[in-house]
Amino acid sequence: MISRQVQLADDPLWYKDAIIYQLHVRSFFDSNNDGIGDFQGLAQKLDYLEDLGVNVVWLLPFYPSPLKDDGYDIASYSGIHPFYGTMEDFTKFLKKAHYRGIRVITELVINHTSDNHPWFQLARRSPKGSKLRNYYVWSDTPEKYKGVRIIFKDFETSNWTYDAIAESYYWHRFYSHQPDLNYESKDVRKAVLRFLDMWMDKGVDGLRLDAIPYLYEQEGTSCENLPQTHTFLKQLRAHIDKNYSNRVLLAEANQWPEQVVPYFGDDDECHMALHFPIMPRLFMAIRMENHFPIVDILNQTPAIPKNSQWAMFLRNHDELTLEMVTDRDRDYMYQVYARDRAMRINLGIRRRLAPLLENDRKQIELMNCLLFSMPGTPIIYYGDEIGMGDNIFLGDRNGIRTPMQWSADRNAGFSKANPQQLFLPITLDPQYHYEAVNVQNQQSNQNSLLWWMKHLINLRKRFKAFGRGSIKFLNVKNPKILAFLREYDNEKILILANLAGSVQYVQLEIPEYKGMTPLELFGQTELPCITESPYLFTLGAYGFYWFQLYEKPAEVIQTIPQRSLPTFRLEGYWENLIKDKNKQRLERIIFDYIKYCGWFRGKGIGVERLEIIESFRIPDNKDIFHIVLFEIEYSNSVIERYILPAGYTSSHANLPEAAVIAKLTSTKNLEGFIYDAIYSDTFLLSFLNFTANKRDQRGIKGRLITSALKRFPTNDILHISVENREEEQVTVTFGQKYSMKIYRWLEPGISPELEISDYLTSKKFAHIMQVRSSLQYSVFNEENTALGIIYDYVPNQGSIWQYTLNYLMKNYEAAGKQIANFQKIPSEPGYFFDILNAQPPVFVQEFFQLYSEQMQLLAQRTAKLHTILSMSDEQAFKPEPFTDFHKYSQYQSVYSLIRETIRLLDNRLSQLPPDIREQGRIIMHSEKDIISRFKAIRDRHISAMRIRIHGNYNLGKILYTGKDFIITGFEGQYGHSLSERRNKMSPLRDAANMLRSIHYASFFSTFNIPRSGFPLAVEQIVPVQNLWYLWTCAAFVSSYLNHSKDMPFMPKDSEELKELLRCYLLERTFIELQNELKNRPEWARVPFEGILQIIRKTK
């Protein structure tokens, strides 16, 4: 073993105080002018790294490799790729780094090799069962380990690939050219230790263990995080501790925090682990302008052993991974950071830090401030310290692996080779061009990002609290401010960060630090002493403070003002509404109008931009209507699209005030009013005719396209009725012939309602309105956007919700005559699972028998719906198992929902009616118990399959024909993203949603009793109400289970079924509670009772 350099401190915990700089040898500096970086070039740039202040360099793989995966496809563990130099070059570089006090971490990619590796070449040619063959994982069938997720879905369709030479399938968790090693083989484990010793003997200070959750495979598992992996890691760590000092193992486990913590063991596995889930949430927080994502994930992160350490990062050589976020959060991140699909890869975003943050210096500084103050060791990705750009048009992740930009010279000073000889082209994007963004320019400017980063690094290195201290989040009422303390021994650092793009203030109540003085560390400014009174801070846009603390001496109700009608001056004729200057004028008018519209979702959010992006003209015999599509970008970077049909009228006497957009004057003597044409029956009929006649129309950028297979008649429609004109979805009924749904809020992508309705229509499912046609907006290089769907109308008596309310009122009157019988039964409702196979009391049957039979029929139709949705081989409908990945994602989503709702409940408790506040307190105190139920589901094997479901199943979505039911509204949970609504779920979610709807109906039915002259008081009706709810739920669930019990989407185990249904009921009830707390607190009593009923009855 080589002797250690004296410049390296003899500290086994050196990694806790480290600043790690991650780089690829080939990307850093080319010393021999062949267009590829090398070790000699890296050694020449060590002075730069020393000046920057980093004390650890993490090198990406530099071993011999075909380079199909940037070196992670290793062909030999014992050499240096010729592109990068020789082993002697590496050894010299290592000595020079140690001389400067810089340690070196390299990669040990032990999960897989390249298919060019001699081991694999020998294995594929060796007999089955032989020692050499068993270096890898083989199977005669690709059915083994079924259900294990495919990680690189963009590139691979299976984890098995057939090898013609071996006449067998080999296992790979990543690319098919990277076969996985077989760790059941003792020879493989010995070989790995042999090469580990080789690099440790050369003096490397640490090894990053790539993809370690996947080392072992086991049938019936997810093949991730298996106990065998931890056994092997303990052996690996023990070997290192016995033979080497001051070395570190860094785990790469892209998993949820509680899945990663076991990789530390009891300080006897890996020393460090990358914290993947925190990284996307830092980016989410700054776009949402809310500290919750950061606080939430760190609160979920379990405590780690004393000598272990998290590794924190903003960006690295891979995509900004979104595996460890919920589906909804992933869609949000795509929307605000990667609207262009070229920016996405696998489940992530392939962009550098500066382009992600739109090259905003304030945001870049804030993100680095957060990175450096988080509990763990920060990692800087090469080039991010100068704000380098990327190139999304390069393949794979190469766009963020381009040459380091050293100067404004040719090839950015990286190489003197012919520019076409470079391994990747340099960045020429005007905003990040190497002539402007380079080390030389920034070294000469002390106000540059590079100098600021040097200051930040040196400041962090002064305080051990950042690397070794505890973290304590402060409870602040302003969610746009993140406030926390880092403490270690006598060091106390207060960190404040404004996540918003506007000035914010915060009051901190920190009486426990009374008498201490805050010293602002960047400017060394001393602030007044802390007292028992709240301490007020004001922070500028994306501002932050680091303070060293040392000893020295009613809710606002927003009202919408009365709108004054603006005047729109039109240049030319009505046909020219969005041409030339008219377009900009109309944009200003629309901006003013939508603030008063019920269908506009962005009230209270700052709007950065409103732009008309498209317009179509729908002609009528007399009028011309314009369908205007406009786009809004909010201050939090979210972009939404809306449709606004615009009509012209000379008089608005017959229009409601909400319909009138503006007064109209014209250079062609046209005067009158512009109005929302949704309020015009003429427009609605013209819209229908346009679709019925299969007309396509070109607009500014795209086309309106219809999906009707053939034309359908519209000439005998005598009556038009419209529902929900002021809402995001408008429903229009044309006589007894057609029903049309028009979407005001638009989302590019496959509409779940259209997709499922089309599918059910093709399967001839009789209990829906059959799809007649659809209208979509199509533009090049974007997914189609659904504007409307037309169905064949089915005569009905309205929704089952209204039918239920009427039914209950009539039966309450009859039940009043036998109220004594009802009052003998306890008023608190029971749990329907306890009476699934029981018979209700005779007097209960007398009153509710008819409705129970109707619920049994509805449950039967529901089971049939789910059965049809589960019987398809189409990818969009094909059933899928409950994988660990899915379960963790769902758990994370529910966990966040519960935590947010409990926090909201705590803030709003005093505003609730006094008689239900105690219920609220009980629920708050039950938070851990509630979360534990979901955790139990997450951790258990689920035998059922996931399928496409309705997604928002309730009494209001079911139409009653007088004899049977029509199911409508397959759009899912409106407000969620399209991809989230298209996810495959347990159909028990639909059942849970229906049960919650029944509960709401039972409460709503008594709402008008005090004002209706009803002979009994509400309190007297409660026993009837509770019994109806209990037996109705039992009737629905019993019938549903009977008609779906043998289907693959149903759990095989009854306890599993009950637990799933309880959890889905709880999840739905928390969604309801959050909505009620925000909108009508007096109705919180309904979800309160629903939650308490479950947690009390199912302890």
Secondary structure, 3 states (H helix, E strand, C coil): CCCCCCCCCCCCCHHHHCCEEEECHHHHCCCCCCCCCCHHHHHHCHHHHHHHCCCEEEECCCCCCCCCCCCCCCCCCCCCCHHHCCHHHHHHHHHHHHHCCCEEEEEECCCECCCCCHHHHHHHHCCCCCCCHHHECEECCCCCCCCCCCCCCCCCCCCEEEECCCCEEEECCCCCCCCEECCCCHHHHHHHHHHHHHHHHHCCCEEEECCHHHCCCCCCCCCCCCHHHHHHHHHHHHHHHHHCCCCEEEECCCCCHHHHHHHHCCCCCCCEEECCCHHHHHHHHHHHCCCHHHHHHHHHCCCCCCCCEEEEECCCCCCEECCCCCHHHHHHHHHHHCCCHHHEECCEECCCHHHHCCCCHHHHHHHHHHHHHCCCEEEEECCCCCCCCCCCCCCCCHHHCCCCCCCCCHHHHCCCCCHHHCCCCCCCCCCCCCCCCCHHHHHCCCCCHHHHHHHHHHHHHCCCHHHHCEEEECCCCCCCEEEEEEEECCEEEEEEEECCCCCEEEEECCHHHCCEEEEECCCCEECCCCCCCCEEEEECCCCEEEEEEEECCCCCCCCCCCCCCCEEEECCCHHHCCCCHHHHHHHHHHHHHHCCCCCCCCCCCCEEEEEEEEEEEEECCCCEEEEEEEEEEECCCCEEEEEEEEEEECCCCCCCHHHEEEEEEECCCCCEEEEEHHHCHHHHHHHHHHHHCCCCEECCCCEEEECCCCCCCCCCCCCEEEECCCCCEEEEEECCCEEEEEECEECECCCHHHHHHHHHHHCCCCCECCEEEEEEEECCCCCCEEEEEEEECCCCCCEHHHHHHHHHHHHHHHHHHHHHHHHCCCCCCCCHHHHCCCCCCHHHHHHHHHHHHHHHHHHHHHHHHHHHHCCCCCCCCCCEECCHHHHHHHHHHHHHHHHHHHHHHHHHHHHCCHHHHHHHHHHHHCHHHHHHHHHHHHHCCCCCEEECCCCCCCHHHEEECCCCEEECCCCCCCCCCHHHHCCCECCHHHHHHHHHHHHHHHHHCCCCHHHCCCCCCHHHHHHHHHHHHHHHHHHHHHHHHHHHCCCCCCCCCHHHHHHHHHHHHHHHHHHHHHHHHHHCHHHHHHHHHHHHHHHHHCC
